[in-house]
Amino acid sequence: MPNREHHVARVRPSKERRLAALGLEPLAPNEVSARVRMRLDREVAALLEGLTPAQRGEVLVAGLKVLGFLREAGDGEAG
C-alpha cells in the first residue's frame, strides 16, 4: 500500500513561502531561536513584548556590548 503522504512534497509550498504567508522570515544560517527566562520590570517586559523577535535580539546584543559581556566582531572572543 502506498504511503498516503507521498504526494505532499509535490504540493507543499517551499519553507520560505510558508513563512512569508505567516509574516515571518527564515532564520539566517548563524541564527537560532531561543527561549530565555528573565526577571524584568513590568514596563520593560511590555516594551520587549511589543518588539519583533529580530528587534529583541538587537536590543539584547546592544545591551551585552554596552555592559562589556560581548565584544564587537573582530575584537576577540566574548567575555
PyMOL CGO cylinders between C-alpha atoms (Angstrom):
from pymol import cmd
from pymol.cgo import CYLINDER

trace = [
    CYLINDER, 0.00, 0.00, 0.00, 1.50, 3.38, -0.97, 0.3, 1, 1, 1, 1, 1, 1,
    CYLINDER, 1.50, 3.38, -0.97, 2.31, 5.99, 1.65, 0.3, 1, 1, 1, 1, 1, 1,
    CYLINDER, 2.31, 5.99, 1.65, -0.60, 8.44, 1.98, 0.3, 1, 1, 1, 1, 1, 1,
    CYLINDER, -0.60, 8.44, 1.98, 1.77, 11.39, 2.10, 0.3, 1, 1, 1, 1, 1, 1,
    CYLINDER, 1.77, 11.39, 2.10, 3.92, 10.51, -0.91, 0.3, 1, 1, 1, 1, 1, 1,
    CYLINDER, 3.92, 10.51, -0.91, 2.46, 13.39, -2.91, 0.3, 1, 1, 1, 1, 1, 1,
    CYLINDER, 2.46, 13.39, -2.91, 2.84, 16.07, -0.21, 0.3, 1, 1, 1, 1, 1, 1,
    CYLINDER, 2.84, 16.07, -0.21, 6.34, 17.09, -1.33, 0.3, 1, 1, 1, 1, 1, 1,
    CYLINDER, 6.34, 17.09, -1.33, 4.96, 17.96, -4.77, 0.3, 1, 1, 1, 1, 1, 1,
    CYLINDER, 4.96, 17.96, -4.77, 2.05, 20.03, -3.42, 0.3, 1, 1, 1, 1, 1, 1,
    CYLINDER, 2.05, 20.03, -3.42, 3.58, 21.68, -0.35, 0.3, 1, 1, 1, 1, 1, 1,
    CYLINDER, 3.58, 21.68, -0.35, 4.94, 25.22, -0.91, 0.3, 1, 1, 1, 1, 1, 1,
    CYLINDER, 4.94, 25.22, -0.91, 8.57, 25.95, -0.06, 0.3, 1, 1, 1, 1, 1, 1,
    CYLINDER, 8.57, 25.95, -0.06, 9.51, 26.77, 3.52, 0.3, 1, 1, 1, 1, 1, 1,
    CYLINDER, 9.51, 26.77, 3.52, 10.17, 30.38, 2.51, 0.3, 1, 1, 1, 1, 1, 1,
    CYLINDER, 10.17, 30.38, 2.51, 6.66, 30.73, 1.00, 0.3, 1, 1, 1, 1, 1, 1,
    CYLINDER, 6.66, 30.73, 1.00, 5.02, 29.16, 4.07, 0.3, 1, 1, 1, 1, 1, 1,
    CYLINDER, 5.02, 29.16, 4.07, 6.89, 31.50, 6.43, 0.3, 1, 1, 1, 1, 1, 1,
    CYLINDER, 6.89, 31.50, 6.43, 6.11, 34.54, 4.25, 0.3, 1, 1, 1, 1, 1, 1,
    CYLINDER, 6.11, 34.54, 4.25, 2.41, 33.64, 4.35, 0.3, 1, 1, 1, 1, 1, 1,
    CYLINDER, 2.41, 33.64, 4.35, 2.63, 33.85, 8.15, 0.3, 1, 1, 1, 1, 1, 1,
    CYLINDER, 2.63, 33.85, 8.15, 4.50, 37.15, 8.02, 0.3, 1, 1, 1, 1, 1, 1,
    CYLINDER, 4.50, 37.15, 8.02, 7.76, 35.52, 9.15, 0.3, 1, 1, 1, 1, 1, 1,
    CYLINDER, 7.76, 35.52, 9.15, 11.21, 35.18, 7.66, 0.3, 1, 1, 1, 1, 1, 1,
    CYLINDER, 11.21, 35.18, 7.66, 13.54, 32.17, 7.88, 0.3, 1, 1, 1, 1, 1, 1,
    CYLINDER, 13.54, 32.17, 7.88, 16.45, 32.21, 10.31, 0.3, 1, 1, 1, 1, 1, 1,
    CYLINDER, 16.45, 32.21, 10.31, 19.85, 33.15, 8.93, 0.3, 1, 1, 1, 1, 1, 1,
    CYLINDER, 19.85, 33.15, 8.93, 22.46, 30.37, 8.90, 0.3, 1, 1, 1, 1, 1, 1,
    CYLINDER, 22.46, 30.37, 8.90, 24.10, 31.67, 12.11, 0.3, 1, 1, 1, 1, 1, 1,
    CYLINDER, 24.10, 31.67, 12.11, 20.80, 32.38, 13.95, 0.3, 1, 1, 1, 1, 1, 1,
    CYLINDER, 20.80, 32.38, 13.95, 18.87, 30.27, 16.45, 0.3, 1, 1, 1, 1, 1, 1,
    CYLINDER, 18.87, 30.27, 16.45, 15.50, 30.79, 18.06, 0.3, 1, 1, 1, 1, 1, 1,
    CYLINDER, 15.50, 30.79, 18.06, 15.95, 30.69, 21.84, 0.3, 1, 1, 1, 1, 1, 1,
    CYLINDER, 15.95, 30.69, 21.84, 13.64, 30.84, 24.82, 0.3, 1, 1, 1, 1, 1, 1,
    CYLINDER, 13.64, 30.84, 24.82, 15.21, 32.60, 27.78, 0.3, 1, 1, 1, 1, 1, 1,
    CYLINDER, 15.21, 32.60, 27.78, 13.55, 33.39, 31.09, 0.3, 1, 1, 1, 1, 1, 1,
    CYLINDER, 13.55, 33.39, 31.09, 14.30, 36.83, 32.53, 0.3, 1, 1, 1, 1, 1, 1,
    CYLINDER, 14.30, 36.83, 32.53, 13.20, 38.80, 35.56, 0.3, 1, 1, 1, 1, 1, 1,
    CYLINDER, 13.20, 38.80, 35.56, 12.14, 42.25, 34.39, 0.3, 1, 1, 1, 1, 1, 1,
    CYLINDER, 12.14, 42.25, 34.39, 10.17, 45.26, 35.43, 0.3, 1, 1, 1, 1, 1, 1,
    CYLINDER, 10.17, 45.26, 35.43, 6.62, 45.05, 34.01, 0.3, 1, 1, 1, 1, 1, 1,
    CYLINDER, 6.62, 45.05, 34.01, 7.13, 48.11, 31.82, 0.3, 1, 1, 1, 1, 1, 1,
    CYLINDER, 7.13, 48.11, 31.82, 10.33, 46.70, 30.32, 0.3, 1, 1, 1, 1, 1, 1,
    CYLINDER, 10.33, 46.70, 30.32, 8.63, 43.35, 29.72, 0.3, 1, 1, 1, 1, 1, 1,
    CYLINDER, 8.63, 43.35, 29.72, 5.77, 45.12, 27.94, 0.3, 1, 1, 1, 1, 1, 1,
    CYLINDER, 5.77, 45.12, 27.94, 8.24, 47.01, 25.75, 0.3, 1, 1, 1, 1, 1, 1,
    CYLINDER, 8.24, 47.01, 25.75, 10.05, 43.79, 24.82, 0.3, 1, 1, 1, 1, 1, 1,
    CYLINDER, 10.05, 43.79, 24.82, 6.80, 42.02, 24.01, 0.3, 1, 1, 1, 1, 1, 1,
    CYLINDER, 6.80, 42.02, 24.01, 5.96, 44.84, 21.60, 0.3, 1, 1, 1, 1, 1, 1,
    CYLINDER, 5.96, 44.84, 21.60, 9.16, 44.30, 19.61, 0.3, 1, 1, 1, 1, 1, 1,
    CYLINDER, 9.16, 44.30, 19.61, 9.68, 41.78, 16.84, 0.3, 1, 1, 1, 1, 1, 1,
    CYLINDER, 9.68, 41.78, 16.84, 11.96, 38.82, 17.60, 0.3, 1, 1, 1, 1, 1, 1,
    CYLINDER, 11.96, 38.82, 17.60, 14.70, 40.40, 15.45, 0.3, 1, 1, 1, 1, 1, 1,
    CYLINDER, 14.70, 40.40, 15.45, 14.40, 43.69, 17.35, 0.3, 1, 1, 1, 1, 1, 1,
    CYLINDER, 14.40, 43.69, 17.35, 14.54, 41.87, 20.71, 0.3, 1, 1, 1, 1, 1, 1,
    CYLINDER, 14.54, 41.87, 20.71, 17.76, 40.19, 19.59, 0.3, 1, 1, 1, 1, 1, 1,
    CYLINDER, 17.76, 40.19, 19.59, 19.25, 43.53, 18.54, 0.3, 1, 1, 1, 1, 1, 1,
    CYLINDER, 19.25, 43.53, 18.54, 18.35, 45.07, 21.91, 0.3, 1, 1, 1, 1, 1, 1,
    CYLINDER, 18.35, 45.07, 21.91, 19.91, 42.15, 23.79, 0.3, 1, 1, 1, 1, 1, 1,
    CYLINDER, 19.91, 42.15, 23.79, 23.12, 42.23, 21.76, 0.3, 1, 1, 1, 1, 1, 1,
    CYLINDER, 23.12, 42.23, 21.76, 23.42, 46.02, 22.14, 0.3, 1, 1, 1, 1, 1, 1,
    CYLINDER, 23.42, 46.02, 22.14, 22.96, 45.73, 25.90, 0.3, 1, 1, 1, 1, 1, 1,
    CYLINDER, 22.96, 45.73, 25.90, 25.53, 42.95, 26.19, 0.3, 1, 1, 1, 1, 1, 1,
    CYLINDER, 25.53, 42.95, 26.19, 28.04, 45.06, 24.24, 0.3, 1, 1, 1, 1, 1, 1,
    CYLINDER, 28.04, 45.06, 24.24, 27.43, 48.15, 26.39, 0.3, 1, 1, 1, 1, 1, 1,
    CYLINDER, 27.43, 48.15, 26.39, 27.89, 46.13, 29.58, 0.3, 1, 1, 1, 1, 1, 1,
    CYLINDER, 27.89, 46.13, 29.58, 31.09, 44.52, 28.26, 0.3, 1, 1, 1, 1, 1, 1,
    CYLINDER, 31.09, 44.52, 28.26, 29.76, 40.96, 28.11, 0.3, 1, 1, 1, 1, 1, 1,
    CYLINDER, 29.76, 40.96, 28.11, 30.07, 40.85, 24.32, 0.3, 1, 1, 1, 1, 1, 1,
    CYLINDER, 30.07, 40.85, 24.32, 32.75, 42.39, 22.15, 0.3, 1, 1, 1, 1, 1, 1,
    CYLINDER, 32.75, 42.39, 22.15, 32.39, 43.67, 18.60, 0.3, 1, 1, 1, 1, 1, 1,
    CYLINDER, 32.39, 43.67, 18.60, 33.13, 41.18, 15.84, 0.3, 1, 1, 1, 1, 1, 1,
    CYLINDER, 33.13, 41.18, 15.84, 36.85, 41.02, 15.23, 0.3, 1, 1, 1, 1, 1, 1,
    CYLINDER, 36.85, 41.02, 15.23, 37.75, 42.17, 18.77, 0.3, 1, 1, 1, 1, 1, 1,
    CYLINDER, 37.75, 42.17, 18.77, 38.36, 38.65, 20.03, 0.3, 1, 1, 1, 1, 1, 1,
    CYLINDER, 38.36, 38.65, 20.03, 36.14, 36.30, 21.94, 0.3, 1, 1, 1, 1, 1, 1,
    CYLINDER, 36.14, 36.30, 21.94, 33.14, 37.26, 24.06, 0.3, 1, 1, 1, 1, 1, 1,
    CYLINDER, 33.14, 37.26, 24.06, 33.71, 37.54, 27.76, 0.3, 1, 1, 1, 1, 1, 1,
]
cmd.load_cgo(trace, "trace")
